[in-house]
Amino acid sequence: MARFFCATKKVQKIDDYLFYSVHGLDGEQAKKMLTERAKSNEKIKAFLARIEETTKHREEYQKHRESNKSAFEQVKALVEKNKIVPRKLRKALSDDEVKYFAKKLLEQKTKKNRIGYLSLFAPFWRLIFPDDPRKLLPLFSARKNTWYNDQLVDVLTPFSLPELRKIAENALKSDDYAFFYLDLLKENYREGDGEKIAKKLAKQPKPHDFHHAGITVLDIFEANTTRTPQRIAFCRFRLSWKQACAVSAG
């Protein structure tokens, strides 16, 4: 709409009075006035048609320009704005470009600036952090149960490390840790963890918390149950979890 205000200087050649009457109005008001005058003035009508055509051409040019941007440029712009990057763009990145974003993540000084980069490497999007995951450990916030730490855990989930096993053990032992830390057990599971997980799951007081914790448990057991008795126990848990969630939803 601002274009109508800027463009009305051209109207001065048509009607000086019209220009001064529109001057000072916002875009919507100017458009309304010009549209009304166009009913009885062919020159103004032609002028509005020209504005509409110019606007259309600018929009088409912008779309064309965006489509010609490389995947790297588009991902870079989205990450810097902490916006979600579509899977199609992630898959289009070269190995060197993925390493570039990993390096940029480690260079960020604030949690706010890291969010976009962390979401880029979430395993849900199948883009794994390409550098040594130990470099990410100092980035954890001292405030344990934050959304930021949840994002960081997501990035670390595909890795098997003693340090990650230690974090998961702390989460199993202490109620001070949110359930999302148990995602680290997918690649760091040990015999006997199942009972500890069940005890922690039983402490989830709200149906919403139980639902999301159940998803974590399903993922852990799916990745770590191989023997027949374990598979049977896993299937029973999955059935009981779905029934519990259905009851709470009803």
C-alpha positions as CSV (number, residue, x, y, z in Angstrom):
1,M,0.0,0.0,0.0
2,A,2.9,2.3,0.6
3,R,3.5,2.3,-3.2
4,F,0.2,4.2,-3.7
5,F,1.5,7.1,-1.5
6,C,4.9,7.2,-3.2
7,A,3.4,6.9,-6.7
8,T,0.8,9.6,-6.3
9,K,3.5,12.2,-7.3
10,K,2.9,11.0,-10.8
11,V,-0.8,11.9,-10.4
12,Q,0.3,15.5,-10.1
13,K,0.6,15.7,-13.9
14,I,-3.0,14.6,-14.1
15,D,-4.5,16.7,-11.4
16,D,-2.7,18.9,-8.9
17,Y,-5.7,19.0,-6.6
18,L,-5.8,15.3,-6.6
19,F,-2.2,15.0,-5.6
20,Y,-2.6,17.4,-2.6
21,S,-5.8,15.7,-1.5
22,V,-4.1,12.3,-1.4
23,H,-0.8,13.6,0.1
24,G,-0.6,12.6,3.8
25,L,-3.0,9.6,3.5
26,D,-1.8,6.1,4.2
27,G,-1.7,3.6,1.4
28,E,-5.2,2.1,2.0
29,Q,-6.9,5.5,2.2
30,A,-5.0,6.7,-0.9
31,K,-6.0,3.7,-2.9
32,K,-9.7,4.1,-1.8
33,M,-9.7,7.7,-2.9
34,L,-8.0,7.0,-6.2
35,T,-10.3,4.1,-6.9
36,E,-13.3,6.3,-6.4
37,R,-12.0,9.1,-8.6
38,A,-11.1,6.5,-11.3
39,K,-14.8,5.9,-11.9
40,S,-15.1,9.3,-13.6
41,N,-11.5,9.9,-14.8
42,E,-9.9,7.7,-17.4
43,K,-6.4,9.0,-16.7
44,I,-6.6,8.0,-13.1
45,K,-8.1,4.6,-14.1
46,A,-5.1,4.0,-16.4
47,F,-2.7,5.1,-13.7
48,L,-4.2,2.6,-11.2
49,A,-4.0,-0.1,-13.8
50,R,-0.3,0.7,-14.4
51,I,0.3,0.5,-10.6
52,E,-1.4,-2.9,-10.4
53,E,0.6,-4.2,-13.4
54,T,3.9,-2.9,-11.8
55,T,3.1,-4.5,-8.5
56,K,2.4,-7.8,-10.2
57,H,5.7,-7.7,-12.1
58,R,7.6,-6.9,-9.0
59,E,6.1,-9.9,-7.2
60,E,6.9,-12.2,-10.1
61,Y,10.4,-10.8,-10.1
62,Q,10.8,-11.4,-6.4
63,K,9.6,-15.0,-6.7
64,H,12.0,-15.6,-9.6
65,R,14.8,-14.1,-7.6
66,E,14.1,-16.3,-4.6
67,S,13.9,-19.5,-6.8
68,N,17.3,-18.7,-8.2
69,K,18.9,-18.5,-4.8
70,S,21.1,-21.5,-4.0
71,A,20.0,-23.9,-1.2
72,F,23.0,-22.7,0.8
73,E,21.9,-19.1,0.6
74,Q,18.3,-19.9,1.5
75,V,19.3,-22.1,4.5
76,K,21.7,-19.4,5.7
77,A,19.0,-16.7,5.6
78,L,16.5,-19.0,7.5
79,V,18.9,-20.1,10.1
80,E,20.0,-16.6,10.9
81,K,16.4,-15.7,11.5
82,N,15.8,-18.9,13.7
83,K,13.3,-20.2,11.1
84,I,12.6,-23.8,10.3
85,V,14.5,-25.0,7.2
86,P,12.4,-27.3,4.9
87,R,13.7,-30.8,4.4
88,K,14.1,-30.2,0.7
89,L,16.7,-27.5,1.4
90,R,18.5,-29.6,4.0
91,K,18.9,-32.5,1.6
92,A,20.3,-30.1,-1.1
93,L,23.3,-29.0,1.1
94,S,26.7,-30.3,0.2
95,D,29.0,-31.9,2.8
96,D,31.1,-28.8,2.9
97,E,28.0,-26.6,3.4
98,V,26.8,-28.8,6.3
99,K,30.3,-28.4,7.9
100,Y,30.0,-24.7,7.4
101,F,26.8,-24.5,9.5
102,A,28.3,-26.8,12.2
103,K,31.2,-24.4,12.4
104,K,28.9,-21.4,12.6
105,L,26.9,-23.1,15.4
106,L,30.0,-23.5,17.5
107,E,30.9,-19.8,16.9
108,Q,27.6,-18.4,18.2
109,K,28.0,-16.7,21.6
110,T,24.4,-16.7,22.8
111,K,21.7,-19.4,23.2
112,K,19.3,-17.3,21.2
113,N,21.7,-17.2,18.2
114,R,22.3,-21.0,18.4
115,I,18.6,-22.0,18.2
116,G,18.4,-21.9,14.4
117,Y,21.6,-23.9,14.0
118,L,20.5,-26.5,16.5
119,S,17.2,-27.0,14.8
120,L,19.1,-27.6,11.5
121,F,20.8,-30.6,13.0
122,A,17.9,-32.2,14.8
123,P,17.9,-36.0,13.8
124,F,14.2,-35.7,12.9
125,W,15.4,-33.9,9.7
126,R,18.1,-36.5,9.1
127,L,20.9,-34.0,9.1
128,I,23.6,-35.2,11.6
129,F,26.1,-32.8,13.2
130,P,29.3,-33.5,11.3
131,D,31.9,-32.5,13.8
132,D,33.0,-34.0,17.2
133,P,29.8,-34.0,19.3
134,R,31.9,-33.4,22.4
135,K,32.3,-29.8,21.3
136,L,28.6,-29.3,21.9
137,L,28.7,-30.3,25.6
138,P,29.9,-26.9,26.9
139,L,26.9,-25.3,25.2
140,F,24.4,-26.8,27.7
141,S,22.5,-24.2,29.8
142,A,22.9,-24.4,33.6
143,R,19.1,-24.2,33.7
144,K,18.5,-27.9,33.0
145,N,14.9,-28.2,31.8
146,T,14.8,-25.5,29.1
147,W,13.6,-25.7,25.5
148,Y,17.1,-24.7,24.5
149,N,18.6,-27.8,26.2
150,D,15.9,-29.9,24.7
151,Q,17.1,-28.8,21.2
152,L,20.7,-29.5,22.2
153,V,19.8,-33.0,23.3
154,D,18.0,-33.6,20.0
155,V,21.3,-32.8,18.1
156,L,23.3,-35.2,20.4
157,T,20.8,-38.1,20.2
158,P,22.5,-40.0,17.3
159,F,25.8,-40.3,19.2
160,S,27.2,-42.9,21.6
161,L,29.6,-41.3,24.1
162,P,30.5,-41.9,27.8
163,E,29.7,-38.2,28.5
164,L,26.2,-38.6,27.0
165,R,25.7,-41.9,28.9
166,K,26.5,-40.0,32.1
167,I,23.9,-37.3,31.4
168,A,21.3,-39.9,30.8
169,E,22.2,-41.7,34.0
170,N,21.8,-38.5,35.9
171,A,18.4,-38.0,34.3
172,L,17.4,-41.6,35.4
173,K,18.4,-41.0,39.0
174,S,17.2,-37.5,39.5
175,D,13.8,-35.9,39.2
176,D,15.6,-32.6,38.5
177,Y,16.1,-33.7,34.9
178,A,13.2,-33.5,32.4
179,F,12.3,-36.6,30.5
180,F,13.7,-35.4,27.2
181,Y,17.2,-36.2,28.5
182,L,16.4,-39.9,28.2
183,D,16.5,-39.4,24.4
184,L,20.3,-39.8,24.9
185,L,19.7,-43.5,25.8
186,K,18.8,-44.4,22.2
187,E,22.5,-44.8,21.5
188,N,23.7,-45.2,25.1
189,Y,21.3,-47.8,26.5
190,R,22.5,-50.4,29.0
191,E,21.0,-53.6,30.5
192,G,18.8,-52.6,33.4
193,D,17.8,-49.2,32.1
194,G,14.3,-50.4,31.2
195,E,13.2,-50.6,34.9
196,K,14.6,-47.2,35.7
197,I,12.9,-45.7,32.7
198,A,9.6,-47.3,33.8
199,K,9.9,-45.7,37.3
200,K,10.6,-42.3,35.8
201,L,7.7,-42.6,33.4
202,A,5.4,-43.5,36.3
203,K,6.2,-40.1,37.9
204,Q,4.9,-38.1,34.9
205,P,1.8,-36.4,36.6
206,K,0.1,-34.9,33.6
207,P,-1.4,-36.8,30.6
208,H,0.4,-34.4,28.2
209,D,3.7,-35.1,29.9
210,F,3.0,-38.8,29.9
211,H,2.2,-38.8,26.2
212,H,5.4,-37.2,25.2
213,A,7.5,-39.2,27.6
214,G,5.9,-42.3,26.2
215,I,7.1,-41.4,22.7
216,T,10.7,-41.2,24.1
217,V,10.4,-44.6,25.7
218,L,9.0,-46.1,22.5
219,D,12.0,-44.8,20.6
220,I,14.5,-46.1,23.1
221,F,13.0,-49.5,23.3
222,E,12.5,-49.7,19.5
223,A,16.2,-49.1,19.1
224,N,17.4,-51.4,21.9
225,T,15.2,-54.4,22.2
226,T,16.4,-57.4,20.2
227,R,15.6,-60.6,22.1
228,T,12.1,-62.1,21.9
229,P,11.1,-61.4,25.5
230,Q,12.2,-57.8,25.2
231,R,10.2,-57.4,22.0
232,I,7.1,-58.8,23.7
233,A,7.5,-56.4,26.6
234,F,8.0,-53.5,24.2
235,C,4.8,-54.4,22.3
236,R,2.9,-54.6,25.5
237,F,4.2,-51.2,26.6
238,R,3.3,-49.7,23.2
239,L,-0.3,-51.0,23.5
240,S,-0.8,-49.8,27.1
241,W,0.7,-46.4,26.3
242,K,-1.7,-46.0,23.3
243,Q,-4.6,-47.0,25.5
244,A,-3.6,-44.6,28.3
245,C,-3.3,-41.7,25.8
246,A,-6.6,-42.5,24.3
247,V,-8.3,-42.5,27.7
248,S,-6.7,-39.2,28.7
249,A,-7.7,-37.6,25.3
250,G,-11.2,-38.7,25.8
